[in-house]
Amino acid sequence: MEQTPQQIIDYYDTFYAGEGFTYYPPDFTRRVLASICARAGVRPGARVLDVGCATGYYSAIFASLGYDVVGIDISETGIRKAREMYPDIRFEVQDATALPYGEGMFDLVFALGVSVANTQDMQKLHHWLRHLLHVTTAGGSVAFLGGSDLSGRDSATSTWYNHTWEEIRHFAPPDSGADFLGPWLTHFRLMKSLPAVFAMNGVTTSLLRILPVHFQRRIVLLLKNR
Ligand SMILES: C[S@@+](CC[C@H](N)C(=O)[O-])C[C@H]1O[C@@H](n2cnc3c(N)ncnc32)[C@H](O)[C@@H]1O
């Protein structure tokens, strides 16, 4: 179920004031993010924008991999905690649908589980992805990651809508001037354990499509600016 921006802010401010998310351990996550960077062809030293960065966990892992990272989130509490935990990283309170950055500022725009994608309105999703492409360099990529059990229903325990495969197939915005890789279905455990091309490809995607509904897959879509 789609929420208003204020509902999203209120929810995450409260959530991050408490325990917040539980993550896979740093070594595990480093391999997952390195896998995405390998698939996107983005090398350490590149500028990364972590969109919807929460309390900064992924931003910190990007930094530890040698990327020059900026984390943004609409939740002030999330950003305050991120700054407290990782004082050497730049974090800003920003709305991901109205980024203040100029054209081509980042080599990789990383957007994992950002609530803006929690919609069945494809035009809204396409408009947002074009906005992310605008701040990405020529040759750079937007790495869009989501989660879905492919059921076409809201999650039982949250407001998250599970897109069907048919909807996911149409995530890439038409006429954006970008090439795209995917969408693929994968899982963090595959991304951690397998070389990137085996974790994210058409065969793995076809296999994961036939798993039962309760299996939580990751959606990965790479949009590469020309
Ligand atoms: C499901 S959480 C994922 C957080 C983080 N990417 C992670 O995986 O740990 C969604 C995040 O998106 C942020 N968010 C939602 N709408 C946003 C917007 N318009 N601009 C920036 N951040 C937003 C929320 O505040 C929240 O931190």
The ligand as an SDF file (V2000), in Angstrom:
LIG
                    3D

 27 29  0  0  0  0  0  0  0  0999 V2000
   13.0310    0.0310    3.4420 C   0  0  0  0  0  0  0  0  0  0  0  0
   14.0620    1.3630    3.9570 S   0  0  0  0  0  0  0  0  0  0  0  0
   15.5900    0.9120    3.1840 C   0  0  0  0  0  0  0  0  0  0  0  0
   16.7530    1.6380    3.7510 C   0  0  0  0  0  0  0  0  0  0  0  0
   18.1110    1.2410    3.2310 C   0  0  0  0  0  0  0  0  0  0  0  0
   18.2770    1.4130    1.8020 N   0  0  0  0  0  0  0  0  0  0  0  0
   18.4030   -0.1690    3.6140 C   0  0  0  0  0  0  0  0  0  0  0  0
   18.2650   -1.0450    2.7790 O   0  0  0  0  0  0  0  0  0  0  0  0
   18.7270   -0.3780    4.7730 O   0  0  0  0  0  0  0  0  0  0  0  0
   13.5070    2.7170    2.9610 C   0  0  0  0  0  0  0  0  0  0  0  0
   14.2630    4.0200    3.1950 C   0  0  0  0  0  0  0  0  0  0  0  0
   13.9050    4.9520    2.1590 O   0  0  0  0  0  0  0  0  0  0  0  0
   13.7650    6.2240    2.7690 C   0  0  0  0  0  0  0  0  0  0  0  0
   12.9170    7.0550    1.9020 N   0  0  0  0  0  0  0  0  0  0  0  0
   11.6130    6.8460    1.6140 C   0  0  0  0  0  0  0  0  0  0  0  0
   11.1670    7.7970    0.7880 N   0  0  0  0  0  0  0  0  0  0  0  0
   12.2280    8.6080    0.5440 C   0  0  0  0  0  0  0  0  0  0  0  0
   12.4070    9.7810   -0.2410 C   0  0  0  0  0  0  0  0  0  0  0  0
   11.4130   10.3290   -0.9470 N   0  0  0  0  0  0  0  0  0  0  0  0
   13.6270   10.3490   -0.2530 N   0  0  0  0  0  0  0  0  0  0  0  0
   14.6540    9.8280    0.4630 C   0  0  0  0  0  0  0  0  0  0  0  0
   14.5410    8.7230    1.2240 N   0  0  0  0  0  0  0  0  0  0  0  0
   13.3350    8.1260    1.2580 C   0  0  0  0  0  0  0  0  0  0  0  0
   13.1430    5.9330    4.1270 C   0  0  0  0  0  0  0  0  0  0  0  0
   13.2750    6.9930    5.0360 O   0  0  0  0  0  0  0  0  0  0  0  0
   13.9300    4.6780    4.5220 C   0  0  0  0  0  0  0  0  0  0  0  0
   15.1010    4.9990    5.2050 O   0  0  0  0  0  0  0  0  0  0  0  0
  1  2  1  0
  2  3  1  0
  2 10  1  0
  3  4  1  0
  4  5  1  0
  5  6  1  0
  5  7  1  0
  7  8  2  0
  7  9  1  0
 10 11  1  0
 11 12  1  0
 11 26  1  0
 12 13  1  0
 13 14  1  0
 13 24  1  0
 14 15  1  0
 14 23  1  0
 15 16  2  0
 16 17  1  0
 17 18  1  0
 17 23  2  0
 18 19  1  0
 18 20  2  0
 20 21  1  0
 21 22  2  0
 22 23  1  0
 24 25  1  0
 24 26  1  0
 26 27  1  0
M  CHG  2   2   1   9  -1
M  END
$$$$
